[in-house]
C-alpha cells in the first residue's frame, strides 16, 4: 500500500513588531537563562550571584518586566501584570 504523504503546513514567521502587536499587552513570555548572561542582555538588572538559573518575564514586545530565580515567582509576576505567559526555549 502506497500512501502519499500530506504536505506539512508552513506558518509564516512573525516579525518582532507583529508579535508585540499580537500580544496587545495580554501576552508575555518567560525566558530561562544563566545569571551570568543577565548583565550583557539587561544592563539595568542588579548584579546577580553567578551559577543560578534565572527566569525573566518579558512583555510581548520584549520589554523585561521581572527577574527571579524562582519559576513560581515569575508566574506570580505574570499574573500581577495580567499576562498570559508562554515559555521560550
Long-range contacts (C-beta under 8 A, 24 or more apart in sequence): 16-61, 16-62, 19-60, 19-61, 20-59, 20-60, 20-61, 20-62, 22-60, 23-59, 23-60, 23-61, 24-60, 25-59, 25-60, 25-83, 26-82, 26-83, 26-84, 27-60, 27-83, 27-84, 27-85, 27-86, 28-57, 28-58, 28-59, 28-60, 28-65, 28-78, 28-81, 28-83, 28-84, 28-85, 28-86, 29-57, 29-58, 29-60, 29-85, 29-86, 29-87, 29-88, 30-55, 30-56, 30-57, 30-58, 30-71, 30-74, 30-75, 30-78, 30-85, 30-86, 30-87, 30-88, 31-55, 31-56, 31-58, 31-87, 31-88, 32-56, 32-87, 35-69, 38-67, 42-67, 57-81, 57-83, 57-85, 59-83
